[in-house]
Amino acid sequence: MTENLKDLVKDHINFPKSGIIFKDILPLLQYPDVFSKVIEEMSSSQIFKDADAILSIDARGFIFGTAISFYLSKPMIVARKPGKLPGNLINRSYDLEYGSNSLSIQVDALKPYNSFAVVDDLLATGGTIKCVSEMLKDSGKVISGLSVVIELGELNGRDKFDFPVESNIVL
Ligand code: AMP
């Protein structure tokens, strides 16, 4: 499975800006057998058993978080980029491997749950997940762990975190 998954991640050199090798995970979605194995593998992690809910990151994180939520019958909430969510929000800015951004979470969506498993497509520097983990911690929540499909090992993003980090492949 690992060989197939690696083959389905397409490199785009200098996207979205010079010096970045963008790892495009979307070709995976054209191979439902591999996609379902990825979801099964992610879902088998203890971090989901230890969580009340899943927190998925805008936008490719939604693809994987939603599938895991369906597979495990776990509630899911989202962290979204600016201007996308209505209602009372918690907002925080962060640095990306290629720029900066900010994320928002709906206060009401967060309220019913104490612990969260965070899901995204890819871990690079860890700035995105650091931002989300600080939002959760500031709200008095617990993070059971992070699950990503791809981890860029050389960037050591996982060293930023005091919770378990799981990835299907390290590139
Ligand atoms: P980071 O905050 O540096 O860990 O970046 C992780 C987020 O940015 C994820 O949501 C990824 O979708 C995206 N990202 C960062 N670097 C890359 C890359 N080289 N290829 C694809 N996506 C990336």
Boltz pocket constraint, residues with backbone or C-beta under 6 A from the ligand:
constraints:
  - pocket:
      binder: B
      contacts: [[A, 15], [A, 20], [A, 21], [A, 22], [A, 23], [A, 24], [A, 57], [A, 58], [A, 59], [A, 60], [A, 95], [A, 96], [A, 97], [A, 98], [A, 120], [A, 121], [A, 122], [A, 123], [A, 124], [A, 125], [A, 126], [A, 127], [A, 128], [A, 129], [A, 157]]
      max_distance: 6.0
